[in-house]
Amino acid sequence: MKKIVIISFIILVSGCESGSGEDLTEQGRPLEEVIVVANEEQDDSADKSIQPTLTSLQEHVFTPICSTCHGGANPAAGQNLSSIENTIAHLINVNSSNPEFKRVLPGDALKSYLYLKVTGDSRAGSRMPLGQPSLPADAINAIKLWIDQGALAPQSSNIPALVSRVTQEEGNRSMRILHDNDRGEYRVSYQWQQEGSLIVVFWFNKSMDFEGLTVEQLLVKATNNDILQTDDSWFLATENMELKIINDYSLQLNLTQLSSDLTHLNIQLNNPTISTLATRLGQQLDGDENGTEGGVFNYEISL
């Protein structure tokens, strides 16, 4: 029997530093935390218990239970959960009927409509499955873990390797209230302090091979004008960039000592002129999300 193993390495800090919120994810978990998840390539059939993998959830929950309504030619709510491919296409980062939530937001079950639905949260309307007993606790826990661990796709599937989510957090940014003497009006200006910083975390839908990846293999273009243009933009120096591998499916980029007049950033991954990213099975990242391997992934930030 193969079981999921979760191992956390948490850096203990002194009492004067605890509670600062630094180096924490949006869920309050240490960014240095290492999570060893159940491999999708394991034979789930050898273990009849529900595992926090899409393969196991599809077999035990989505196909036999959910697809009775969410399947066929006219699935309920236009949501087809009859196969792994359909489940991914209709759940991951898809808008729900509540505009506050995605159906599944990789890395955050508490902000995922699916999890709210199966737990009976009032923000998601009626508990699912509708008119049937609620899912057993082990199924609900498996759904939560699967989402919190990035809502990974089966590693050996033909599903493209994608960046499934990007989160960012600003640090050391100050707000100044300025007075306009000509108009007699007040206006607010946000500026970086001298040591302005930005933390950007990239989530991937498959376990990636980050071995040997360095900041020199990423491009971060910056500008202090309203639009990123070739003639008035520049690439950040590598000394302003720090790369951290959180785990096989999460990559953290720290940008430090940002100029106070910086207005826009463009982060590029998988640029073939520098390097490409691939899964542990050699499937190249589909950066431009066109359904085929390759292509640059661009992430725009307005400051």
SULQUI-V972679 format. One record per backbone hydrogen bond with DSSP energy under -1.0 kcal/mol. NH is the residue of the N-H (numbers start at 0). CO is the residue of the C=O. E is the energy in kcal/mol with one decimal. If there is no record, write none. Layout:
nh={NH/NH}
co={CO/CO}
e={E/E}
This chain:
nh={16/17/19/24/27/30/32/41/43/45/46/52/56/57/58/59/60/61/62/64/65/66/68/69/70/75/77/78/80/86/87/88/89/90/91/92/93/95/100/102/103/106/107/110/111/112/113/115/116/117/118/120/123/124/127/131/139/140/141/142/143/144/145/146/147/148/149/150/152/156/163/164/166/168/170/173/175/177/179/183/186/188/190/192/195/196/197/198/199/200/201/202/203/204/207/208/212/216/217/218/220/221/222/233/235/239/240/241/243/245/246/249/250/251/252/253/254/255/257/261/262/263/264/265/266/267/268/273/274/278/279/281/284/285/286/293/296/298/300/302}
co={13/13/16/28/24/22/29/38/41/42/43/50/52/53/54/55/56/56/57/60/60/61/65/65/68/68/74/75/69/82/83/84/85/86/87/103/90/100/97/93/90/146/104/107/108/101/102/111/112/113/114/115/120/121/116/128/135/136/137/138/139/140/141/142/143/144/146/145/204/153/202/202/200/198/196/190/188/186/184/179/177/175/173/171/192/170/254/168/252/166/250/164/248/161/247/277/209/213/214/267/265/233/263/221/219/236/237/253/251/249/249/246/201/243/199/241/197/239/195/258/222/222/300/220/298/218/296/270/270/282/206/278/276/160/284/284/268/266/264/262}
e={-1.6/-1.6/-1.3/-3.3/-2.0/-2.9/-1.5/-2.0/-1.3/-1.6/-1.6/-1.8/-2.6/-2.8/-1.8/-2.6/-2.5/-2.3/-2.4/-2.0/-1.8/-2.6/-1.6/-2.9/-1.2/-2.1/-2.1/-2.0/-3.2/-3.0/-2.3/-2.1/-2.1/-1.0/-1.3/-2.9/-1.6/-1.7/-2.5/-3.5/-1.4/-3.1/-2.3/-1.0/-2.0/-3.0/-2.8/-2.0/-2.6/-2.2/-1.3/-2.5/-2.0/-1.4/-1.5/-1.7/-2.1/-2.7/-1.8/-2.2/-2.3/-2.6/-2.6/-2.2/-2.9/-2.2/-2.1/-2.8/-3.3/-1.2/-1.7/-1.4/-2.4/-2.4/-2.6/-2.8/-3.3/-2.7/-2.7/-2.0/-2.5/-3.1/-2.5/-2.1/-1.6/-2.0/-2.5/-2.9/-2.7/-3.1/-3.3/-3.2/-2.5/-2.0/-3.3/-2.9/-2.4/-1.8/-1.8/-1.6/-2.8/-3.6/-1.6/-2.3/-3.0/-2.0/-1.8/-2.2/-3.1/-1.5/-1.4/-1.0/-2.4/-3.2/-3.5/-3.4/-3.1/-2.2/-2.1/-1.5/-2.5/-1.8/-2.5/-2.4/-2.7/-3.0/-2.3/-2.3/-2.3/-2.6/-1.7/-1.9/-2.9/-3.3/-1.4/-1.8/-2.6/-2.1/-2.8/-3.2}
